[in-house]
Amino acid sequence: MKGIGIQVNDHNDTGDILDLKIEPIRDSSNKIVGGLVIGVTLEQNISLMLLAHQGELKSNPDLGVGIEDIVLSEDYLAFRHKIREHLKKDGLVVSELDLFEGKPFKIVAEYGK
């Protein structure tokens, strides 16, 4: 399933943002036997695609919106199109996308069936 995978740290976790989320699991002799956190990755996948520029994601170099470039641009329409296009490349269906100057940024998307 595309929306399940290894978790990365977000603002709710300790440690650096986007580092692997690790919660060590120990056996009876206190040896670490596991620890990578597996869970729903929808929001982190969207975030990573928004942050990355094309060529930065080794597994899919064609993906990457480079959302920080919007600071140097006023073409919000072009970024809305780019966001939809790149999320679609990853199999996401965008049902709502609000990106307008001076308003909160909002994306509602899910992996297509």
C-alpha positions in Angstrom: 0.0 0.0 0.0 1.5 3.3 -1.1 0.4 5.4 1.9 2.1 3.1 4.5 5.8 3.2 5.1 8.7 4.3 7.3 7.9 7.4 9.3 10.1 10.5 9.6 10.1 13.0 12.5 7.7 15.9 12.3 7.1 18.9 14.6 5.5 16.6 17.2 8.6 14.4 17.7 11.9 14.9 19.4 14.9 15.0 17.2 15.6 16.7 13.9 12.6 17.2 11.5 12.7 14.7 8.6 15.1 12.3 10.3 13.9 8.7 10.5 11.5 8.2 13.4 13.1 5.5 15.6 11.6 4.0 18.8 14.0 1.3 19.9 12.4 -2.1 20.7 14.5 -4.3 23.1 14.4 -8.0 23.8 14.6 -9.6 27.2 18.5 -9.2 27.2 18.1 -5.4 26.4 19.4 -5.8 22.9 17.7 -3.6 20.2 15.7 -5.8 17.9 13.8 -3.2 16.0 12.8 0.4 16.0 11.9 2.0 12.7 8.4 3.3 13.0 6.0 2.2 10.3 2.7 4.0 9.7 0.6 6.2 7.5 2.8 8.3 5.2 0.3 10.4 3.2 1.0 13.8 4.9 4.8 13.2 5.0 4.8 12.1 1.3 3.0 15.3 0.3 5.4 17.4 2.4 8.5 15.8 1.0 7.2 16.3 -2.6 6.5 20.0 -1.9 9.9 20.6 -0.3 12.0 18.7 -2.8 13.1 20.1 -6.2 13.1 17.9 -9.2 16.2 15.7 -9.1 16.5 15.6 -5.3 14.4 12.4 -4.8 16.7 9.6 -5.9 13.9 7.1 -6.1 11.9 9.4 -8.5 13.9 12.3 -9.8 11.0 13.6 -11.8 9.1 14.6 -8.6 9.6 17.8 -6.7 7.7 21.0 -6.5 10.3 23.2 -4.8 7.7 25.2 -2.9 10.2 27.6 -1.4 10.6 29.1 -4.9 7.2 30.7 -4.4 8.9 33.3 -2.2 10.5 34.6 -5.4 7.4 34.3 -7.5 3.9 35.8 -7.6 2.5 33.2 -10.0 0.4 31.2 -7.5 -1.6 29.7 -10.4 1.5 28.1 -11.9 2.4 26.6 -8.5 -1.1 25.3 -8.0 -0.8 23.5 -11.4 2.7 22.3 -10.5 1.5 20.9 -7.2 -1.4 19.0 -8.8 0.9 17.7 -11.5 3.6 16.4 -9.2 1.2 14.9 -6.6 -0.6 13.1 -9.5 2.7 11.6 -10.6 2.9 9.9 -7.2 -0.7 8.6 -7.5 -2.3 11.2 -5.4 -5.8 12.6 -6.3 -6.1 16.2 -5.1 -9.6 17.1 -4.1 -8.8 20.5 -2.6 -5.9 22.9 -3.1 -5.9 26.4 -1.7 -2.8 28.5 -2.5 -3.5 32.2 -2.7 -1.5 35.2 -1.5 -2.2 36.1 2.1 -4.4 33.0 2.8 -3.7 29.7 4.5 -2.2 27.0 2.3 -4.3 23.8 2.3 -4.1 20.5 0.4 -6.5 17.6 0.6 -5.4 14.6 -1.3 -5.4 10.8 -1.1 -3.9 8.0 -3.0 -6.2 6.8 -5.9 -7.6 3.4 -5.8 
